[in-house]
């Protein structure tokens, strides 16, 4: 009998190798009739079930087989079937067993890394992919997987290197180019991100993610119309994806098509009512009135059901805060803003403490380095280029509005919030300026101008409205002594309330805590006083938000003249600009200049806490 079974198994393996499924099944059935527990026959039948799309049957057969006869490849297949049915912990266990059996098998290590990534075990995944890559450095997909795990750990340059190697190894891999686009985007290298996304789309034109990456890159490159068309393509390919429809709504919002944005957000809610973002976006796109009470009640009911993940609940809380503020129910509004900030802090900074001492020390160091004498005697090897207009200030002080006003001028292009100076590890706070060489000045200048020229290749000037550049004005003027710096100011209590009630696109270390926001604002005032004393008046202009929105023309004329521009009436109508806006102020800047936000703090006077000391500043 054993010899007969051996012959049947040999014949079954041959039939399997030839792809003769009916013959393989018939032989395996015969083997199991003779030997009901035969693991090899069950494994072959499990493989057939898996390949025919029957994961439940495959799992049943393979689990029995692997209990008696653990072999690397069937273990990996069994893991993949558990992964399909959502049992990730069992898949992880099986892939780990496969690696234990075959530690030098790069594909077992790669499979283990994939499941570790799906379970957010990114450090472990990168270790698995690294070992796989050492064994098979010629496999592009392994490099792509390693890059993705590194990207998830914010190890951006390492991830980029992996993706660059992947496309060299396999230049026909649409997936590798898609990942490359993602990495370039995270590094704010938008032109390269767009180019990689286009290559990916050349090979896979129906990939919605690639269209979405292209849309994002195009918006950052100041091409709003092309960006919107790419987002339309995304939704065309995935018409029932609520998240993609939300992104289309944001694209419409960014170019000022508010009605179209509203339609997208409502469509997203129809597809998936169990979310927070679309409600949040819809509320922020409109001024809520009593006629919208059913929408507000719907949001409250969803919140009360306690069925949303924390990130979506956070959006819903911010949305309800804004809705009740519009309705004049300020106590309810503040309660929702408090909960939104609690959720946001928990998600982004749980276990991390904002280091006030280090922040204050960096401000003091900046003040000590950039003295009046130093700023009056800048080195003569900085760039004389006049292109940069830097709009700085505390977040929520009006930087977006100032940019929209200036970018309404035909000679000015909007750059948005550029991360160039913040991304330089030694950006002048700790950099030893005494040791800087002329070629270093030149390199910094050329790198920045390269970015500005992409946003406004034909423009005389380009704005950069990154608020945090306020910290590094001294260093920037060493590189561009002729740059125009516009500092936007606003009532302190209004700035603080606005920071507290705004959902941030990025993690802001001091956000979501009234005490931290108040502390940072005090430090901001301290540095502002210093810049006011040491910077030349023809390079540094302070603009008050209240003057801009209540008596706009004189302030706008002063800004235009300060930038060395001829007057243009279009600067009086920034809401008509077609420039793309992606900051939280996207809705506000599409409205004619209005004064509703002046004195907003008064609505929240009972709950100001540490903000109260700024009501007169």
Secondary structure, DSSP 4 states (H G I P E B T S, - for coil): -HHHHHHHHHHHHHHHHTT-HHHHHHHHHHHHHH-TT-HHHHHHHHHHHHHTT-HHHHHHHHHHHHHHS--HHHHHHHHHHHHHTT-HHHHHHHHHHHHHH-TT-HHHHHHHHHHHHHTT-HHHHHHHHHHHHHH-TT-HHHHHHHHHHHHHTT-HHHHHHHHHHHHHH-TT-HHHHHHHHHHHHHTT-HHHHHHHHHHHHHH-TT-HHHHHHHHHHHHHTT-HHHHHHHHHHHHHH-TT-HHHHHHHHHHHHHTT-HHHHHHHHHHHHHH--S-SHHHHHHHHTS---GGGHHHHHHHHHHHHTT-S-HHHHHHHHHHHHHHHHHTT-HHHHHHHHHHHHHHHHHHHHTT----HHHHHHHHHHHHHHS-HHHHHS--TTS-----EEEEEESTTSSHHHHHHHHHTSTTEEE--S--TTTTSSS-SSS--GGG--HHHHHHHHHHHHHHHHHH-TT-SEEEE--GGGGGGHHHHHHH-TT-EEEEEE--HHHHHHHHHTS--SS--TTTT-HHHHHHHHHHHHHHHHHHHHHS-TTTEEEEEHHHHHHSHHHHHHHHHHHTTPPP-GGGG-GGG------STTTTGGGSPP--TTTTGGGGGGGG-GGGGGGTT-
